[in-house]
């Protein structure tokens, strides 16, 4: 299956190291609202972990920590081989997440 064979954090890091990534305008707009820089997002992708996979859309949700211990979620689209589209990012609401890594039911 796509999400088991194609995407893992090592492959994600290689795409970023090749600078084969693009930000959606929506992502940059949302980041700006929360005081998050593009560099923060890339740092999150390089140091974070995939916490959810959405194989039907070829997307993943990454959790990481940025400056001052701020949690960050980043949604990435991998529908084009070898290219990463950074769809959106947000600071997760602790009322909806367990340790920011697992959705509360």
N, C-alpha and C positions, 0 to 999 in steps of 0.2 A: 504494500500500500504506500501511497505517496508520502504520508506523514511519518512512516517508520523508516523508509529507505532513503528519502530525499532530504529531509530536514532534521538537523540536529545543530547544537550550538557551535560545533567545530566548523561545519559547512557555512553557517551564518557568518562566523568570524572571517573565514576566507573571502567571502563575498565583500565584506566591509573592507578588509585589507586591500583588495583589488580596487576599492573605491567604485564598485559597481552598484551603487545604491542611489535612490532618489527619494526626496521628501515630497509627499502630497502637500499642497498648499494648506489644506485643512489641518495637517499635523503641525505645521509651523505656526498657524494661527492659534491653535489650542495650546501649544507649548508657550507661546508668548504670554497668553492669559495667566499661566501659572508660573511665569518667571523661569521657564526652562529653556536652555539654549540648545541649538543643534548639536553642539559638542556634548552636552549632557545626555542627549538621546543616544548618540553613538557610543558613549561610555557605557550606558545601560546595556546596549546591545552586545558590547564586547565582554562585559563582566556578568551579565544577568543570565537567567535560566528561562527556558521555555516552560510555561506553566499550563498552557492550553494550546490545543491544535484544532484547527477547523479545516479538515481535509476537503470538504465540499467547496470551499472557497480558496483553498491553498494558502491559508493564513495561519499565523501563530501569534500568541500573546506572550510577551517576554516581561519578566519581572526583574527589576534591578534596583540598586540603591545608588543615588547620586549624592552630591554635596550635602553636608550637614545631616546625613542619614535620612534623606528624603526618599521614600519609596516611589518608584515610577513604573508604569505599565506602558508598553509600546506594542502596537499591532503592526505586523509586517505581512506583506503580500509577496508570495513567491510563485506567482502564476507564470512568470517568464523565466525560463531556465537561466541560472547564473546571474540574475538581477534581483535586487531587493528593493521593494517599494515600501517606504515607511508611511503607513496610512494615517495613524494618529498616535497620540500619547496623552497620558493623563496621570494625575496623582490619584491613586486608588482611595476610595472611601473605606475607612476601617470598619464601618457599619455593614459593609457588603462583603468583606473579605476576612478570612482567617489568616492572620499574619501576612496579609497582602498577597498570599500565594494560592489560596483556595477559596472559591466562592462559598458564601454561607447559603444554606438552603432555606 
